[in-house]
């Protein structure tokens, strides 16, 4: 049995980077959705620049979640469409 260690290391490295990137992107989405406006009683505003910042954070969060969903869908597509091996057939 011969193992191609370079190929195994490459697959491990790419998988690790992709996993860390996807988790980081999802984390940014969670952080963007967790931003809350300050209550008006504590000096927060009901509109204006703070409201724009909140909307920008929420839009960024939705972009992050959309990119996560696109990455997962792309990888599922690669698995389903391209990498299914042909069955081995023996001829009599």
Protein Blocks (a to p, Z undefined) as FASTA:
>chain_A
ZZdfklmmmmmmmmmmmmmmmmmmmmmmmmmmmpccddfklopafehjllmmmmmmmmmm
mmmmmmmmmmmmmmmmmmmmmmcccdddddZZ
